[in-house]
Amino acid sequence: MKRSISSSLLTLGLVAGVCGSIVAVQGQGTAASPNMSFFITSVGKGDGANYGGLAGADAHCTALARAAGSTKTSWHAYLSATPVAAANGNPAQAPVDARDRIGNGPWYNSRGVLVASNVEDLHSRKLAKDVLLTEKGTPNNGMGDTPNTHDILTGSDTAGRYMMIGNNDTTCKNWTSNAEGSAMLGHHDGRGPNTNRNFTSLTSAHMSASCSQPDLVRTGGAGQLYCFASN
């Protein structure tokens, strides 16, 4: 009888352990909705605004989307690029507007909720923090959270186009700098000081202090991106 009781307790213990493991895995979040075509990156690259250019930023979006279970293949970072003149044997680079990189919509978040129907809708509607989720289906920290990471790299104006502010850098050297330069940032939570209405803009809230990771963190960011599937 003692042996039978011991065996039963052992069995119950193993079952409890397995169930606990299942709960722990479920607590980490489930796979993204198959309709997911928009997300905020849950993490930046960790090298400030240096993504190795637009292609590197797109690759970061693609890698996170695949890790979340997405089968979509054409992911692009919502980033603009400023024109570069030909110099030292390098060809000139034409400007790029973020709005032209993301397809036509509609776009859905990682839980399958509609974010925007088209490009104009994206840039005109007031989007809530609880809709602009990461690829893991979790809200991204905003004002009032610790840490605040509502600064998202865009290099864009409020319409999603590249911008020039005199001779100032607005794209961290077209997303290749982790030190000198600066970039235009958007606020995904639509919140900021009431002294300037642009602080509520999804795509064009304020400039970064520099392109370094510490400076991006210091002013309320983490070098994160908006990612869209154009297919």
C-alpha positions as CSV (number, residue, x, y, z in Angstrom):
1,M,0.0,0.0,0.0
2,K,2.8,2.4,0.8
3,R,4.4,1.7,-2.5
4,S,1.2,2.3,-4.3
5,I,0.6,5.6,-2.6
6,S,4.2,6.7,-3.3
7,S,3.8,5.8,-7.0
8,S,0.5,7.8,-7.1
9,L,2.2,10.8,-5.6
10,L,5.1,10.5,-8.0
11,T,2.7,10.4,-10.9
12,L,0.7,13.4,-9.7
13,G,4.0,15.3,-9.2
14,L,5.1,14.6,-12.8
15,V,1.7,15.7,-14.1
16,A,1.8,18.9,-12.1
17,G,5.3,19.6,-13.4
18,V,4.2,19.1,-17.0
19,C,1.1,21.3,-16.5
20,G,3.3,23.9,-14.9
21,S,5.6,23.9,-17.9
22,I,2.7,24.2,-20.3
23,V,1.3,27.2,-18.3
24,A,4.7,28.8,-18.3
25,V,5.0,28.5,-22.1
26,Q,1.5,29.8,-22.6
27,G,2.4,32.8,-20.4
28,Q,5.1,33.8,-22.8
29,G,2.4,34.6,-25.5
30,T,1.0,32.7,-28.4
31,A,1.9,32.8,-32.1
32,A,0.9,35.9,-34.0
33,S,-2.4,36.0,-35.9
34,P,-1.9,34.8,-39.5
35,N,-3.3,38.1,-40.6
36,M,-0.6,40.1,-38.8
37,S,0.8,42.7,-41.2
38,F,1.9,45.4,-38.7
39,F,3.8,45.4,-35.5
40,I,6.2,47.5,-33.4
41,T,9.5,45.6,-32.9
42,S,9.6,44.2,-29.4
43,V,13.3,45.0,-29.4
44,G,15.6,47.3,-31.4
45,K,18.8,46.1,-32.9
46,G,20.7,47.4,-29.8
47,D,23.1,49.5,-31.9
48,G,21.3,52.8,-31.6
49,A,19.8,53.9,-35.0
50,N,22.4,51.9,-37.0
51,Y,20.5,49.2,-38.8
52,G,22.9,49.0,-41.7
53,G,20.5,51.0,-43.9
54,L,17.0,50.3,-45.0
55,A,17.8,46.7,-46.0
56,G,19.1,45.9,-42.5
57,A,16.0,47.4,-40.9
58,D,13.8,45.3,-43.2
59,A,15.8,42.2,-42.2
60,H,15.2,43.0,-38.5
61,C,11.4,43.2,-39.2
62,T,11.5,40.0,-41.1
63,A,13.4,38.1,-38.5
64,L,11.0,39.1,-35.7
65,A,8.0,38.4,-37.8
66,R,9.2,34.9,-38.6
67,A,10.0,34.2,-34.9
68,A,6.4,35.2,-34.1
69,G,5.2,32.6,-36.7
70,S,4.4,34.9,-39.6
71,T,4.5,33.3,-43.1
72,K,4.5,36.7,-44.8
73,T,7.7,37.4,-46.7
74,S,7.7,41.0,-47.7
75,W,8.3,43.0,-44.4
76,H,9.5,46.6,-44.5
77,A,10.5,49.0,-41.8
78,Y,8.6,52.3,-41.8
79,L,11.6,54.5,-42.4
80,S,12.4,57.3,-44.8
81,A,15.8,58.1,-46.3
82,T,17.2,61.4,-47.3
83,P,18.9,62.0,-50.7
84,V,22.7,61.5,-50.9
85,A,24.8,63.2,-53.6
86,A,27.4,61.2,-55.6
87,A,30.8,61.5,-54.0
88,N,34.1,59.6,-53.9
89,G,33.0,57.2,-56.6
90,N,29.8,56.3,-54.8
91,P,26.6,56.8,-56.7
92,A,23.9,59.3,-55.7
93,Q,21.0,58.0,-53.6
94,A,17.5,59.1,-54.2
95,P,15.2,60.0,-51.3
96,V,12.8,57.4,-50.0
97,D,9.4,58.0,-48.3
98,A,8.4,55.6,-45.6
99,R,4.8,55.6,-46.8
100,D,5.9,54.2,-50.2
101,R,7.6,51.2,-48.6
102,I,4.7,49.6,-46.8
103,G,2.2,48.6,-49.5
104,N,-1.4,49.7,-49.7
105,G,-3.0,48.0,-46.7
106,P,-5.1,47.1,-44.9
107,W,-2.9,46.2,-42.0
108,Y,-3.7,44.1,-39.0
109,N,-1.9,43.8,-35.7
110,S,-0.6,40.6,-34.1
111,R,-4.0,39.8,-32.6
112,G,-5.8,40.3,-36.0
113,V,-7.2,43.7,-35.1
114,L,-7.4,46.3,-37.9
115,V,-4.8,49.1,-37.6
116,A,-5.5,51.0,-40.8
117,S,-7.3,50.4,-44.1
118,N,-4.9,52.2,-46.3
119,V,-2.0,54.7,-46.4
120,E,-4.2,57.8,-45.9
121,D,-6.1,56.1,-43.1
122,L,-2.8,55.3,-41.4
123,H,-1.7,58.9,-41.4
124,S,-5.0,60.5,-40.5
125,R,-6.7,58.4,-37.9
126,K,-5.9,58.5,-34.1
127,L,-4.4,55.2,-33.3
128,A,-4.5,53.8,-29.7
129,K,-1.6,52.3,-27.8
130,D,-3.6,49.1,-27.3
131,V,-3.8,48.6,-31.1
132,L,-0.2,49.3,-31.9
133,L,1.2,46.0,-30.5
134,T,4.5,44.2,-30.8
135,E,4.9,41.1,-32.9
136,K,4.4,39.2,-29.6
137,G,0.9,40.6,-29.1
138,T,2.0,42.8,-26.2
139,P,1.6,46.5,-25.8
140,N,4.7,48.6,-26.2
141,N,5.6,50.8,-23.2
142,G,4.5,54.4,-23.4
143,M,4.4,57.5,-21.2
144,G,3.7,56.5,-17.6
145,D,5.3,53.0,-18.1
146,T,8.8,52.1,-16.9
147,P,10.8,52.3,-19.0
148,N,9.1,54.6,-21.4
149,T,9.9,53.4,-25.0
150,H,7.3,55.4,-27.0
151,D,10.0,57.0,-29.3
152,I,9.9,55.0,-32.6
153,L,12.5,55.6,-35.4
154,T,10.9,57.0,-38.6
155,G,12.9,59.8,-40.2
156,S,9.5,61.0,-41.5
157,D,7.1,63.9,-41.4
158,T,3.4,63.5,-40.3
159,A,2.5,62.3,-43.8
160,G,5.2,59.7,-43.9
161,R,7.6,61.5,-46.3
162,Y,11.3,62.1,-45.9
163,M,12.1,65.5,-44.4
164,M,14.9,68.0,-44.5
165,I,15.4,70.5,-41.7
166,G,18.1,72.7,-43.0
167,N,21.4,70.8,-42.9
168,N,20.3,68.7,-39.9
169,D,20.4,64.9,-40.2
170,T,16.9,63.5,-39.8
171,T,17.7,59.8,-40.5
172,C,20.9,59.1,-38.6
173,K,22.8,59.0,-41.8
174,N,20.2,56.9,-43.5
175,W,20.1,54.4,-40.6
176,T,23.9,53.7,-40.5
177,S,24.9,55.8,-37.5
178,N,25.1,54.8,-33.8
179,A,26.7,58.0,-32.7
180,E,26.6,61.3,-34.6
181,G,23.5,62.7,-36.2
182,S,19.9,62.6,-35.3
183,A,16.6,61.1,-36.4
184,M,12.9,62.1,-36.4
185,L,10.9,60.0,-34.0
186,G,7.2,59.2,-33.7
187,H,5.2,58.5,-30.5
188,H,3.2,55.3,-30.9
189,D,1.1,56.1,-27.8
190,G,0.1,59.6,-29.1
191,R,1.3,61.2,-25.9
192,G,3.8,63.9,-25.1
193,P,4.2,67.4,-23.4
194,N,1.2,69.6,-24.2
195,T,3.6,72.4,-25.3
196,N,3.7,71.0,-28.8
197,R,0.9,69.2,-30.6
198,N,3.4,67.4,-32.8
199,F,4.5,65.4,-29.7
200,T,1.3,63.3,-30.2
201,S,2.3,62.3,-33.8
202,L,2.6,58.6,-34.7
203,T,5.4,59.4,-37.2
204,S,6.9,62.8,-36.5
205,A,7.0,63.9,-32.8
206,H,10.5,65.2,-32.2
207,M,14.2,64.7,-33.1
208,S,16.5,62.4,-31.2
209,A,19.4,63.7,-29.1
210,S,21.8,61.7,-31.2
211,C,21.9,58.3,-32.9
212,S,23.5,56.4,-30.0
213,Q,21.7,53.7,-28.0
214,P,22.1,55.5,-24.7
215,D,20.7,58.8,-26.1
216,L,17.7,57.0,-27.6
217,V,17.0,55.4,-24.3
218,R,17.5,58.6,-22.3
219,T,14.8,60.5,-24.2
220,G,12.2,57.7,-24.1
221,G,13.1,55.1,-26.7
222,A,14.9,51.9,-27.5
223,G,15.7,52.2,-31.2
224,Q,12.5,50.4,-32.2
225,L,10.7,50.3,-35.6
226,Y,7.3,50.1,-37.1
227,C,7.1,47.1,-39.4
228,F,4.6,46.5,-42.2
229,A,4.0,43.6,-44.5
230,S,3.4,44.8,-48.1
231,N,2.1,41.4,-49.3
